[in-house]
Amino acid sequence: MSETSTQHKRPESGFERPSSLAPLKNVAEMMRLVNRLRHRAYHQPGFGVMHGYSGYGKTYSAVYAQNKTLGPRVEVGDSWTKKTLVRAILREVGVQNPKGTVADMTEQLIGRLAAPEHPPLFIDEADKLVDKSMIEIVREIQEGSQVAVILIGEELLPQKLERIERVHNRVLAWATAQPCDIEDTIKLAKAFCPDLNPSMDLLEHVRRISDGRARRIVNNLAHMAEHARITGVTDFSMDNYRGELDSGKSPSRRAVA
């Protein structure tokens, strides 16, 4: 295979997944949370929580922190049981085919996570742990191993944890995901659409109609990149941009003639 054929080529649309994640403010907040947990005193609790509205970039921030720390990360599914959860974490820490009872696998997992200087365990969609009465097994894992555990979930996760006092009072630090500001929006545009030159007023408009949600901003940047591919124009402003932008609102019902 020739050298030319192995080189990375920019997609024709002008929209590409960046090779590294943009350092958004929520990413920085996640790293502060992680570092506080990792450098806590021995007698301090080992849970950290990042919560916030859907689309604010919590998972994006968790993936960044996972890449930085090389810690295991799982995303809890709707169908998961305690056994599914423990098996998933075991696979993340290198056990290829976990077997045994929940108690046996939990003991094995605690042994793995108790290794000196083990990186944090990230659990996304942590609301489901409370909803499905699975949060206590995570407390058992954390207390047995003393590993830092970062729970990531929606805006009501703190209130849900309040109902489980033995977990809630073991949370050392909380972080609230915030909507993207204009600086975050600029960073996303540079990361995902480096060949486009949108004006500041257009980016601010995109931020506002996207409700500050990083996921929706990225979707709108993809619309801009597609419009650029079709028109051949890469310099956009509020005056000349005529492409699609999505506010996230559902289509209204149309009357039938």
ChimeraX commands (.cxc) that place a marker at each C-alpha (Angstrom):
marker #1 position 0.00,0.00,0.00 radius 0.5
marker #1 position 1.42,3.37,-0.98 radius 0.5
marker #1 position 2.23,6.12,1.52 radius 0.5
marker #1 position -0.43,8.34,-0.02 radius 0.5
marker #1 position -3.21,5.80,0.47 radius 0.5
marker #1 position -2.47,5.46,4.20 radius 0.5
marker #1 position -2.61,9.17,4.95 radius 0.5
marker #1 position -5.63,10.60,6.71 radius 0.5
marker #1 position -7.91,12.42,4.29 radius 0.5
marker #1 position -10.33,15.15,5.30 radius 0.5
marker #1 position -13.96,14.20,4.60 radius 0.5
marker #1 position -15.51,16.02,1.66 radius 0.5
marker #1 position -18.25,17.39,3.94 radius 0.5
marker #1 position -15.73,19.45,5.92 radius 0.5
marker #1 position -17.03,17.84,9.12 radius 0.5
marker #1 position -14.82,15.40,10.97 radius 0.5
marker #1 position -14.43,13.85,14.37 radius 0.5
marker #1 position -11.44,15.53,16.02 radius 0.5
marker #1 position -8.47,13.36,16.97 radius 0.5
marker #1 position -8.50,14.94,20.42 radius 0.5
marker #1 position -11.39,16.26,22.47 radius 0.5
marker #1 position -11.93,20.00,22.76 radius 0.5
marker #1 position -11.08,21.33,26.27 radius 0.5
marker #1 position -14.56,22.58,27.14 radius 0.5
marker #1 position -15.37,24.03,30.56 radius 0.5
marker #1 position -17.23,20.89,31.62 radius 0.5
marker #1 position -14.15,18.85,30.70 radius 0.5
marker #1 position -12.08,21.02,33.03 radius 0.5
marker #1 position -14.72,20.64,35.75 radius 0.5
marker #1 position -14.64,16.87,35.37 radius 0.5
marker #1 position -10.85,16.84,35.70 radius 0.5
marker #1 position -11.05,18.95,38.86 radius 0.5
marker #1 position -13.51,16.44,40.29 radius 0.5
marker #1 position -11.30,13.51,39.35 radius 0.5
marker #1 position -8.16,15.08,40.79 radius 0.5
marker #1 position -9.90,15.90,44.07 radius 0.5
marker #1 position -10.98,12.28,44.42 radius 0.5
marker #1 position -7.59,10.90,43.49 radius 0.5
marker #1 position -5.75,13.11,45.98 radius 0.5
marker #1 position -8.20,12.79,48.87 radius 0.5
marker #1 position -7.00,11.91,52.35 radius 0.5
marker #1 position -7.28,8.28,53.39 radius 0.5
marker #1 position -10.18,8.93,55.78 radius 0.5
marker #1 position -12.26,10.83,53.18 radius 0.5
marker #1 position -15.08,9.23,51.15 radius 0.5
marker #1 position -14.41,8.08,47.60 radius 0.5
marker #1 position -17.44,9.08,45.52 radius 0.5
marker #1 position -17.65,12.02,43.13 radius 0.5
marker #1 position -20.74,13.02,41.15 radius 0.5
marker #1 position -21.14,14.98,37.92 radius 0.5
marker #1 position -24.74,15.75,37.07 radius 0.5
marker #1 position -26.60,17.96,34.62 radius 0.5
marker #1 position -29.07,18.15,31.78 radius 0.5
marker #1 position -28.90,15.87,28.76 radius 0.5
marker #1 position -26.61,17.06,25.98 radius 0.5
marker #1 position -24.37,19.24,28.16 radius 0.5
marker #1 position -21.36,17.03,27.46 radius 0.5
marker #1 position -21.11,14.89,30.62 radius 0.5
marker #1 position -20.26,11.71,28.73 radius 0.5
marker #1 position -17.85,13.67,26.52 radius 0.5
marker #1 position -16.14,14.92,29.70 radius 0.5
marker #1 position -16.05,11.41,31.19 radius 0.5
marker #1 position -14.41,9.99,28.05 radius 0.5
marker #1 position -11.79,12.76,28.20 radius 0.5
marker #1 position -11.06,11.96,31.87 radius 0.5
marker #1 position -10.98,8.24,31.10 radius 0.5
marker #1 position -8.40,8.83,28.37 radius 0.5
marker #1 position -6.31,10.95,30.72 radius 0.5
marker #1 position -6.41,8.54,33.65 radius 0.5
marker #1 position -6.79,5.21,31.79 radius 0.5
marker #1 position -9.56,4.34,34.22 radius 0.5
marker #1 position -12.36,1.85,33.45 radius 0.5
marker #1 position -15.69,3.31,32.31 radius 0.5
marker #1 position -19.09,1.69,31.90 radius 0.5
marker #1 position -22.44,3.07,30.76 radius 0.5
marker #1 position -25.33,1.46,32.59 radius 0.5
marker #1 position -28.00,0.00,30.31 radius 0.5
marker #1 position -31.75,-0.12,30.86 radius 0.5
marker #1 position -31.73,-3.91,30.97 radius 0.5
marker #1 position -28.77,-4.29,33.32 radius 0.5
marker #1 position -28.80,-6.30,36.53 radius 0.5
marker #1 position -26.22,-6.34,39.33 radius 0.5
marker #1 position -24.52,-9.25,37.60 radius 0.5
marker #1 position -24.41,-7.40,34.27 radius 0.5
marker #1 position -22.88,-4.38,36.00 radius 0.5
marker #1 position -20.16,-6.34,37.80 radius 0.5
marker #1 position -19.33,-8.35,34.69 radius 0.5
marker #1 position -19.07,-5.17,32.60 radius 0.5
marker #1 position -16.66,-3.55,35.05 radius 0.5
marker #1 position -14.59,-6.74,35.29 radius 0.5
marker #1 position -14.20,-6.77,31.51 radius 0.5
marker #1 position -13.07,-3.13,31.66 radius 0.5
marker #1 position -10.32,-4.04,34.13 radius 0.5
marker #1 position -9.05,-6.89,31.98 radius 0.5
marker #1 position -11.04,-10.01,32.89 radius 0.5
marker #1 position -12.01,-11.40,29.50 radius 0.5
marker #1 position -14.79,-13.81,30.47 radius 0.5
marker #1 position -16.04,-13.10,34.00 radius 0.5
marker #1 position -17.89,-16.02,35.61 radius 0.5
marker #1 position -19.39,-16.91,38.95 radius 0.5
marker #1 position -22.02,-15.60,41.29 radius 0.5
marker #1 position -22.50,-11.88,41.85 radius 0.5
marker #1 position -20.77,-12.22,45.22 radius 0.5
marker #1 position -17.79,-14.09,43.73 radius 0.5
marker #1 position -17.35,-11.62,40.88 radius 0.5
marker #1 position -17.75,-8.64,43.22 radius 0.5
marker #1 position -14.96,-10.02,45.42 radius 0.5
marker #1 position -12.77,-10.48,42.34 radius 0.5
marker #1 position -13.53,-6.95,41.17 radius 0.5
marker #1 position -12.71,-5.43,44.56 radius 0.5
marker #1 position -9.36,-7.21,44.45 radius 0.5
marker #1 position -8.60,-5.76,41.02 radius 0.5
marker #1 position -9.64,-2.20,41.88 radius 0.5
marker #1 position -7.74,-2.27,45.19 radius 0.5
marker #1 position -4.41,-2.27,43.37 radius 0.5
marker #1 position -2.21,0.67,44.52 radius 0.5
marker #1 position -2.79,3.89,42.54 radius 0.5
marker #1 position -5.62,2.32,40.54 radius 0.5
marker #1 position -7.26,4.96,38.32 radius 0.5
marker #1 position -10.87,6.03,38.95 radius 0.5
marker #1 position -13.90,4.01,37.95 radius 0.5
marker #1 position -16.35,6.03,35.81 radius 0.5
marker #1 position -20.02,4.99,35.80 radius 0.5
marker #1 position -22.21,6.81,33.28 radius 0.5
marker #1 position -26.03,6.78,33.37 radius 0.5
marker #1 position -25.70,6.33,37.13 radius 0.5
marker #1 position -29.35,7.37,37.66 radius 0.5
marker #1 position -30.26,3.84,36.64 radius 0.5
marker #1 position -28.24,2.42,39.53 radius 0.5
marker #1 position -30.57,4.18,41.95 radius 0.5
marker #1 position -33.73,3.50,39.94 radius 0.5
marker #1 position -32.95,-0.23,39.76 radius 0.5
marker #1 position -31.72,-0.57,43.39 radius 0.5
marker #1 position -28.15,-1.31,42.28 radius 0.5
marker #1 position -26.30,1.58,43.88 radius 0.5
marker #1 position -25.51,-0.35,47.09 radius 0.5
marker #1 position -23.33,-2.84,45.23 radius 0.5
marker #1 position -21.30,0.09,43.88 radius 0.5
marker #1 position -20.91,1.35,47.46 radius 0.5
marker #1 position -19.69,-2.13,48.44 radius 0.5
marker #1 position -17.17,-2.11,45.58 radius 0.5
marker #1 position -15.91,1.38,46.44 radius 0.5
marker #1 position -15.57,0.73,50.16 radius 0.5
marker #1 position -13.91,-2.63,49.63 radius 0.5
marker #1 position -11.37,-1.35,47.11 radius 0.5
marker #1 position -11.10,2.35,48.11 radius 0.5
marker #1 position -10.95,3.22,44.41 radius 0.5
marker #1 position -12.30,6.64,43.39 radius 0.5
marker #1 position -15.73,6.25,41.78 radius 0.5
marker #1 position -17.18,8.98,39.55 radius 0.5
marker #1 position -20.94,8.77,39.04 radius 0.5
marker #1 position -22.27,10.62,35.98 radius 0.5
marker #1 position -25.97,11.25,35.53 radius 0.5
marker #1 position -28.86,13.59,34.81 radius 0.5
marker #1 position -29.81,16.71,36.75 radius 0.5
marker #1 position -31.86,14.86,39.39 radius 0.5
marker #1 position -29.10,12.40,40.35 radius 0.5
marker #1 position -28.21,14.30,43.58 radius 0.5
marker #1 position -31.84,14.19,44.74 radius 0.5
marker #1 position -32.04,10.48,43.91 radius 0.5
marker #1 position -28.89,9.81,45.93 radius 0.5
marker #1 position -30.34,11.69,48.91 radius 0.5
marker #1 position -32.78,8.81,49.30 radius 0.5
marker #1 position -29.84,6.42,49.80 radius 0.5
marker #1 position -28.15,7.98,52.84 radius 0.5
marker #1 position -25.32,5.45,53.03 radius 0.5
marker #1 position -24.23,6.49,49.54 radius 0.5
marker #1 position -25.13,10.18,49.67 radius 0.5
marker #1 position -22.97,10.85,52.73 radius 0.5
marker #1 position -20.02,9.16,51.02 radius 0.5
marker #1 position -19.92,11.70,48.19 radius 0.5
marker #1 position -16.82,13.83,48.62 radius 0.5
marker #1 position -17.40,16.28,45.75 radius 0.5
marker #1 position -20.14,17.35,43.34 radius 0.5
marker #1 position -19.84,18.94,39.90 radius 0.5
marker #1 position -22.69,20.44,37.90 radius 0.5
marker #1 position -22.41,20.35,34.11 radius 0.5
marker #1 position -23.07,23.78,32.60 radius 0.5
marker #1 position -24.40,24.79,29.18 radius 0.5
marker #1 position -21.80,25.73,26.59 radius 0.5
marker #1 position -20.88,29.40,26.43 radius 0.5
marker #1 position -19.54,31.15,23.35 radius 0.5
marker #1 position -15.96,30.11,24.12 radius 0.5
marker #1 position -16.99,26.46,24.23 radius 0.5
marker #1 position -18.92,26.89,20.97 radius 0.5
marker #1 position -15.85,28.36,19.26 radius 0.5
marker #1 position -13.75,25.42,20.47 radius 0.5
marker #1 position -16.29,22.94,19.13 radius 0.5
marker #1 position -16.34,24.70,15.76 radius 0.5
marker #1 position -12.53,24.62,15.52 radius 0.5
marker #1 position -12.44,20.97,16.54 radius 0.5
marker #1 position -15.23,19.64,14.32 radius 0.5
marker #1 position -15.22,22.09,11.37 radius 0.5
marker #1 position -11.67,23.42,11.07 radius 0.5
marker #1 position -12.16,24.42,7.41 radius 0.5
marker #1 position -15.18,26.64,8.07 radius 0.5
marker #1 position -15.09,30.29,9.11 radius 0.5
marker #1 position -18.38,31.07,10.86 radius 0.5
marker #1 position -18.80,34.57,12.29 radius 0.5
marker #1 position -19.15,35.23,15.99 radius 0.5
marker #1 position -22.79,36.26,15.66 radius 0.5
marker #1 position -23.65,33.06,13.82 radius 0.5
marker #1 position -21.92,30.92,16.43 radius 0.5
marker #1 position -23.76,32.76,19.19 radius 0.5
marker #1 position -27.03,32.13,17.34 radius 0.5
marker #1 position -26.15,28.43,17.07 radius 0.5
marker #1 position -25.35,28.33,20.77 radius 0.5
marker #1 position -28.65,29.96,21.74 radius 0.5
marker #1 position -30.94,27.85,19.55 radius 0.5
marker #1 position -29.03,24.77,20.71 radius 0.5
marker #1 position -29.81,25.72,24.32 radius 0.5
marker #1 position -26.12,25.50,25.13 radius 0.5
marker #1 position -26.17,21.72,24.66 radius 0.5
marker #1 position -22.86,20.51,23.24 radius 0.5
marker #1 position -24.46,17.58,21.42 radius 0.5
marker #1 position -26.92,19.83,19.62 radius 0.5
marker #1 position -24.24,22.42,18.80 radius 0.5
marker #1 position -22.17,19.68,17.16 radius 0.5
marker #1 position -25.21,18.58,15.14 radius 0.5
marker #1 position -25.71,22.13,13.90 radius 0.5
marker #1 position -22.03,22.41,13.01 radius 0.5
marker #1 position -22.54,19.30,10.87 radius 0.5
marker #1 position -25.42,21.08,9.09 radius 0.5
marker #1 position -23.13,24.04,8.40 radius 0.5
marker #1 position -20.42,21.76,7.03 radius 0.5
marker #1 position -22.92,20.07,4.71 radius 0.5
marker #1 position -24.16,23.47,3.49 radius 0.5
marker #1 position -20.56,24.46,2.80 radius 0.5
marker #1 position -20.02,21.28,0.79 radius 0.5
marker #1 position -23.08,22.00,-1.36 radius 0.5
marker #1 position -22.49,25.72,-1.90 radius 0.5
marker #1 position -18.71,25.88,-1.86 radius 0.5
marker #1 position -18.91,28.74,0.67 radius 0.5
marker #1 position -16.91,28.42,3.89 radius 0.5
marker #1 position -17.26,31.95,5.33 radius 0.5
marker #1 position -20.64,32.19,7.04 radius 0.5
marker #1 position -22.44,34.92,8.97 radius 0.5
marker #1 position -26.01,35.61,10.01 radius 0.5
marker #1 position -26.41,37.60,6.79 radius 0.5
marker #1 position -25.41,34.92,4.29 radius 0.5
marker #1 position -26.05,31.56,5.97 radius 0.5
marker #1 position -29.15,29.91,4.50 radius 0.5
marker #1 position -28.55,26.34,5.56 radius 0.5
marker #1 position -30.37,24.16,8.05 radius 0.5
marker #1 position -30.13,24.73,11.79 radius 0.5
marker #1 position -31.91,22.59,14.36 radius 0.5
marker #1 position -33.37,24.04,17.56 radius 0.5
marker #1 position -34.22,20.59,18.88 radius 0.5
marker #1 position -37.94,21.37,18.99 radius 0.5
marker #1 position -40.30,18.73,17.68 radius 0.5
marker #1 position -42.11,19.56,14.40 radius 0.5
marker #1 position -45.52,21.07,14.96 radius 0.5
marker #1 position -48.58,19.15,13.82 radius 0.5
marker #1 position -49.77,20.26,10.41 radius 0.5
marker #1 position -53.44,20.58,9.58 radius 0.5
marker #1 position -54.76,18.24,6.89 radius 0.5
marker #1 position -56.61,20.04,4.12 radius 0.5
marker link #1:1,2 radius 0.2
marker link #1:2,3 radius 0.2
marker link #1:3,4 radius 0.2
marker link #1:4,5 radius 0.2
marker link #1:5,6 radius 0.2
marker link #1:6,7 radius 0.2
marker link #1:7,8 radius 0.2
marker link #1:8,9 radius 0.2
marker link #1:9,10 radius 0.2
marker link #1:10,11 radius 0.2
marker link #1:11,12 radius 0.2
marker link #1:12,13 radius 0.2
marker link #1:13,14 radius 0.2
marker link #1:14,15 radius 0.2
marker link #1:15,16 radius 0.2
marker link #1:16,17 radius 0.2
marker link #1:17,18 radius 0.2
marker link #1:18,19 radius 0.2
marker link #1:19,20 radius 0.2
marker link #1:20,21 radius 0.2
marker link #1:21,22 radius 0.2
marker link #1:22,23 radius 0.2
marker link #1:23,24 radius 0.2
marker link #1:24,25 radius 0.2
marker link #1:25,26 radius 0.2
marker link #1:26,27 radius 0.2
marker link #1:27,28 radius 0.2
marker link #1:28,29 radius 0.2
marker link #1:29,30 radius 0.2
marker link #1:30,31 radius 0.2
marker link #1:31,32 radius 0.2
marker link #1:32,33 radius 0.2
marker link #1:33,34 radius 0.2
marker link #1:34,35 radius 0.2
marker link #1:35,36 radius 0.2
marker link #1:36,37 radius 0.2
marker link #1:37,38 radius 0.2
marker link #1:38,39 radius 0.2
marker link #1:39,40 radius 0.2
marker link #1:40,41 radius 0.2
marker link #1:41,42 radius 0.2
marker link #1:42,43 radius 0.2
marker link #1:43,44 radius 0.2
marker link #1:44,45 radius 0.2
marker link #1:45,46 radius 0.2
marker link #1:46,47 radius 0.2
marker link #1:47,48 radius 0.2
marker link #1:48,49 radius 0.2
marker link #1:49,50 radius 0.2
marker link #1:50,51 radius 0.2
marker link #1:51,52 radius 0.2
marker link #1:52,53 radius 0.2
marker link #1:53,54 radius 0.2
marker link #1:54,55 radius 0.2
marker link #1:55,56 radius 0.2
marker link #1:56,57 radius 0.2
marker link #1:57,58 radius 0.2
marker link #1:58,59 radius 0.2
marker link #1:59,60 radius 0.2
marker link #1:60,61 radius 0.2
marker link #1:61,62 radius 0.2
marker link #1:62,63 radius 0.2
marker link #1:63,64 radius 0.2
marker link #1:64,65 radius 0.2
marker link #1:65,66 radius 0.2
marker link #1:66,67 radius 0.2
marker link #1:67,68 radius 0.2
marker link #1:68,69 radius 0.2
marker link #1:69,70 radius 0.2
marker link #1:70,71 radius 0.2
marker link #1:71,72 radius 0.2
marker link #1:72,73 radius 0.2
marker link #1:73,74 radius 0.2
marker link #1:74,75 radius 0.2
marker link #1:75,76 radius 0.2
marker link #1:76,77 radius 0.2
marker link #1:77,78 radius 0.2
marker link #1:78,79 radius 0.2
marker link #1:79,80 radius 0.2
marker link #1:80,81 radius 0.2
marker link #1:81,82 radius 0.2
marker link #1:82,83 radius 0.2
marker link #1:83,84 radius 0.2
marker link #1:84,85 radius 0.2
marker link #1:85,86 radius 0.2
marker link #1:86,87 radius 0.2
marker link #1:87,88 radius 0.2
marker link #1:88,89 radius 0.2
marker link #1:89,90 radius 0.2
marker link #1:90,91 radius 0.2
marker link #1:91,92 radius 0.2
marker link #1:92,93 radius 0.2
marker link #1:93,94 radius 0.2
marker link #1:94,95 radius 0.2
marker link #1:95,96 radius 0.2
marker link #1:96,97 radius 0.2
marker link #1:97,98 radius 0.2
marker link #1:98,99 radius 0.2
marker link #1:99,100 radius 0.2
marker link #1:100,101 radius 0.2
marker link #1:101,102 radius 0.2
marker link #1:102,103 radius 0.2
marker link #1:103,104 radius 0.2
marker link #1:104,105 radius 0.2
marker link #1:105,106 radius 0.2
marker link #1:106,107 radius 0.2
marker link #1:107,108 radius 0.2
marker link #1:108,109 radius 0.2
marker link #1:109,110 radius 0.2
marker link #1:110,111 radius 0.2
marker link #1:111,112 radius 0.2
marker link #1:112,113 radius 0.2
marker link #1:113,114 radius 0.2
marker link #1:114,115 radius 0.2
marker link #1:115,116 radius 0.2
marker link #1:116,117 radius 0.2
marker link #1:117,118 radius 0.2
marker link #1:118,119 radius 0.2
marker link #1:119,120 radius 0.2
marker link #1:120,121 radius 0.2
marker link #1:121,122 radius 0.2
marker link #1:122,123 radius 0.2
marker link #1:123,124 radius 0.2
marker link #1:124,125 radius 0.2
marker link #1:125,126 radius 0.2
marker link #1:126,127 radius 0.2
marker link #1:127,128 radius 0.2
marker link #1:128,129 radius 0.2
marker link #1:129,130 radius 0.2
marker link #1:130,131 radius 0.2
marker link #1:131,132 radius 0.2
marker link #1:132,133 radius 0.2
marker link #1:133,134 radius 0.2
marker link #1:134,135 radius 0.2
marker link #1:135,136 radius 0.2
marker link #1:136,137 radius 0.2
marker link #1:137,138 radius 0.2
marker link #1:138,139 radius 0.2
marker link #1:139,140 radius 0.2
marker link #1:140,141 radius 0.2
marker link #1:141,142 radius 0.2
marker link #1:142,143 radius 0.2
marker link #1:143,144 radius 0.2
marker link #1:144,145 radius 0.2
marker link #1:145,146 radius 0.2
marker link #1:146,147 radius 0.2
marker link #1:147,148 radius 0.2
marker link #1:148,149 radius 0.2
marker link #1:149,150 radius 0.2
marker link #1:150,151 radius 0.2
marker link #1:151,152 radius 0.2
marker link #1:152,153 radius 0.2
marker link #1:153,154 radius 0.2
marker link #1:154,155 radius 0.2
marker link #1:155,156 radius 0.2
marker link #1:156,157 radius 0.2
marker link #1:157,158 radius 0.2
marker link #1:158,159 radius 0.2
marker link #1:159,160 radius 0.2
marker link #1:160,161 radius 0.2
marker link #1:161,162 radius 0.2
marker link #1:162,163 radius 0.2
marker link #1:163,164 radius 0.2
marker link #1:164,165 radius 0.2
marker link #1:165,166 radius 0.2
marker link #1:166,167 radius 0.2
marker link #1:167,168 radius 0.2
marker link #1:168,169 radius 0.2
marker link #1:169,170 radius 0.2
marker link #1:170,171 radius 0.2
marker link #1:171,172 radius 0.2
marker link #1:172,173 radius 0.2
marker link #1:173,174 radius 0.2
marker link #1:174,175 radius 0.2
marker link #1:175,176 radius 0.2
marker link #1:176,177 radius 0.2
marker link #1:177,178 radius 0.2
marker link #1:178,179 radius 0.2
marker link #1:179,180 radius 0.2
marker link #1:180,181 radius 0.2
marker link #1:181,182 radius 0.2
marker link #1:182,183 radius 0.2
marker link #1:183,184 radius 0.2
marker link #1:184,185 radius 0.2
marker link #1:185,186 radius 0.2
marker link #1:186,187 radius 0.2
marker link #1:187,188 radius 0.2
marker link #1:188,189 radius 0.2
marker link #1:189,190 radius 0.2
marker link #1:190,191 radius 0.2
marker link #1:191,192 radius 0.2
marker link #1:192,193 radius 0.2
marker link #1:193,194 radius 0.2
marker link #1:194,195 radius 0.2
marker link #1:195,196 radius 0.2
marker link #1:196,197 radius 0.2
marker link #1:197,198 radius 0.2
marker link #1:198,199 radius 0.2
marker link #1:199,200 radius 0.2
marker link #1:200,201 radius 0.2
marker link #1:201,202 radius 0.2
marker link #1:202,203 radius 0.2
marker link #1:203,204 radius 0.2
marker link #1:204,205 radius 0.2
marker link #1:205,206 radius 0.2
marker link #1:206,207 radius 0.2
marker link #1:207,208 radius 0.2
marker link #1:208,209 radius 0.2
marker link #1:209,210 radius 0.2
marker link #1:210,211 radius 0.2
marker link #1:211,212 radius 0.2
marker link #1:212,213 radius 0.2
marker link #1:213,214 radius 0.2
marker link #1:214,215 radius 0.2
marker link #1:215,216 radius 0.2
marker link #1:216,217 radius 0.2
marker link #1:217,218 radius 0.2
marker link #1:218,219 radius 0.2
marker link #1:219,220 radius 0.2
marker link #1:220,221 radius 0.2
marker link #1:221,222 radius 0.2
marker link #1:222,223 radius 0.2
marker link #1:223,224 radius 0.2
marker link #1:224,225 radius 0.2
marker link #1:225,226 radius 0.2
marker link #1:226,227 radius 0.2
marker link #1:227,228 radius 0.2
marker link #1:228,229 radius 0.2
marker link #1:229,230 radius 0.2
marker link #1:230,231 radius 0.2
marker link #1:231,232 radius 0.2
marker link #1:232,233 radius 0.2
marker link #1:233,234 radius 0.2
marker link #1:234,235 radius 0.2
marker link #1:235,236 radius 0.2
marker link #1:236,237 radius 0.2
marker link #1:237,238 radius 0.2
marker link #1:238,239 radius 0.2
marker link #1:239,240 radius 0.2
marker link #1:240,241 radius 0.2
marker link #1:241,242 radius 0.2
marker link #1:242,243 radius 0.2
marker link #1:243,244 radius 0.2
marker link #1:244,245 radius 0.2
marker link #1:245,246 radius 0.2
marker link #1:246,247 radius 0.2
marker link #1:247,248 radius 0.2
marker link #1:248,249 radius 0.2
marker link #1:249,250 radius 0.2
marker link #1:250,251 radius 0.2
marker link #1:251,252 radius 0.2
marker link #1:252,253 radius 0.2
marker link #1:253,254 radius 0.2
marker link #1:254,255 radius 0.2
marker link #1:255,256 radius 0.2
marker link #1:256,257 radius 0.2
view
